[in-house]
Structure formats: C-alpha cells, structure tokens
Amino acid sequence: MSANYSLLHSRESQDESISDVEKSSHQSRYRFPFGKLSSRPRLWLNLWAMSNTIFSIFLVIAAFGLNYHARSLADKPVPPSSPLREDGAERFVNTQYKPNKIFQSPPSDEVDAAWNDWLRDHDHIVRVSGEKAKDLGLPEAVELYEDPGYYAYGLGVYHQMHCLSRLRKSFYPERYYPNATQHEILHHIGHCFDVLRQAILCHGDVSLVYWWNKNYTYIDEAGTRQYTQEYLQRTPEERAKGSFVTWDSEVQCRDMDAINAWAKGNAVNDDDYGGQIVD
C-alpha cells in the first residue's frame, strides 16, 4: 500500500518561497495568509463572520418592515394640502378619553365660561398668503382688507367646536337666543348637524367602547382590584343589564396644543376688524 508524500523543498527553494510571500505581502497588504493564521486572527475572523451574519439578518428584517410600511402608505392616499400640515404642526399623541363634568352640566355661568374661554381662545380666522394658497392649491378665499396679500381661512376643528356650542345653546333658547326666531335657530342647527355628522364619519374613530359598571369592582388596601358583592351576587344576565356603555378608551389624537399654537401664530388680529370676528 503506497502513501503519498509531499516533496521536501530544498533550502534554496524555501528561501525563494519566503521571499515570494514577503513580496506578495508588500504588494497586497490586505491579503491574509489564511492557512497560517494564529488563534487570535482566527477568532477575529469568526467574529467578523458572525457580525456579517447578524447584519444580514437585520437587513432582511428591515426590508420586510419597509415593504410592509410601503404597502401601508400605498393604501393610504396623500392627504389634501394644509398650511398647518406643511408647517409640521400636525402631530399625534396617545391619550385617553376622560369624562369632564363641566361639559356635561346644564347651563350656568361656570359652564358658559368653560365653553366661551375655549372658543374665544381658539376659534381663530387664520391668514394665509396668496402665494402659499396658490402653491398648496387651496380654495379661493376673500382677501383680508387690512392685510393685503393675505386671505381668510379657518380650521375645521374650530368650525366643528363652534357648531357643537351652537347646538348646545339651541336646547336653551330662552337663555342664549331670546330674540331669535325659531326659523333662525333651526337653520343654524340643521347646518351644524350636517357638519358634525360628516366630521364624525370622516374621522371614523375606531376606539372601543365597552359595557361595564364601575360599582362592580374596587381597589382593596393592598392595591388589588377586587369584585364587589354586588357583582358576585348577580347572575350574568343581571350583570349585563346593570352595565352601562363606557368610553374612556385609549386613543390617538392630533395634538391640539400644537394646532392651537400654529393657529395663534397665524391668526388674524381681531382688533383690526372691529373685535371678535368669529361669533
């Protein structure tokens, strides 16, 4: 049985090989002699290979994410132009609906102050330059005669709040519209019902309401949520019939602080036009 043996090089041949390696190393300093790596370079090589593998996995995940995001954007049409949006003032915040007793109460000076303070502070007419209105393709509006070159616009959210306030007042005409005819009151009510109907359907709030009774649970001294005797003693049918629709859901909303700040910075000066412009 024969065996293969490699030929032993002569001393001269070995010297030539060493010389060739050194020469090659000088000409291509980044070409490593992998066959003669020590344990330390081999460790770095393994780490390099692992890092490349991890990076490749990251790229694949990122590609899937970008592809999903691109499909989501493709399903969502580009929103209509808005100077507020163009100025970067359209921001979103995660929050929670919270009942506010002052806005659920019957008329009083305190209730009126809460509504009027908000509307007076935020129900602005905003000025938009003719150049910007043209660039954004905004509908034609009247020119502000005290601000030549600027035109009168308003934000939908303020119009809707204005309408909601009008509807509230229409339930108490003796207090708010003592001199208005029924025709005048009903005319504005009809307009506002349609405005709010379309706004609600447009925004399509998908937060969940749920049926529950706050008296069904309590927090004990240890801070643990417990069921009350009222809940435990009732049948499932009685629990259901004793519950109420609850709407304190977590939601994502436009940041009204950012919207109000933008509107205030672009508001028409009411004093230039004889006082409050928006009724």
Number of C-alpha atoms within 10 A of each C-alpha: 2 4 5 5 6 6 6 8 10 9 9 9 11 12 12 12 13 12 12 12 13 13 12 12 14 11 10 10 10 8 10 11 9 10 6 9 12 9 9 9 13 13 12 11 14 12 12 11 12 12 12 12 12 11 12 12 12 12 12 12 12 12 12 12 12 12 12 12 12 12 11 11 11 10 9 9 8 8 7 9 13 15 16 15 14 10 9 11 19 16 13 12 11 10 14 14 12 10 11 8 9 15 13 9 10 13 16 11 7 12 15 15 13 13 15 15 11 12 18 13 10 20 26 24 22 19 22 23 16 17 11 13 20 12 11 14 12 16 8 12 13 9 17 17 12 11 14 10 13 21 20 18 21 16 17 11 15 17 18 19 18 18 20 17 16 17 18 15 18 18 12 13 15 11 12 14 14 9 9 11 10 11 9 10 16 13 10 14 19 11 11 21 15 12 16 17 11 12 14 12 9 9 8 9 11 8 14 11 12 13 14 16 16 11 13 16 16 13 11 10 7 6 8 8 11 11 13 14 11 11 16 12 10 12 10 11 8 11 17 13 12 15 15 12 10 14 15 15 14 14 14 15 13 14 15 16 11 16 20 19 13 19 21 17 11 15 20 24 18 13 9 12 12 8 9 15 14 13 8
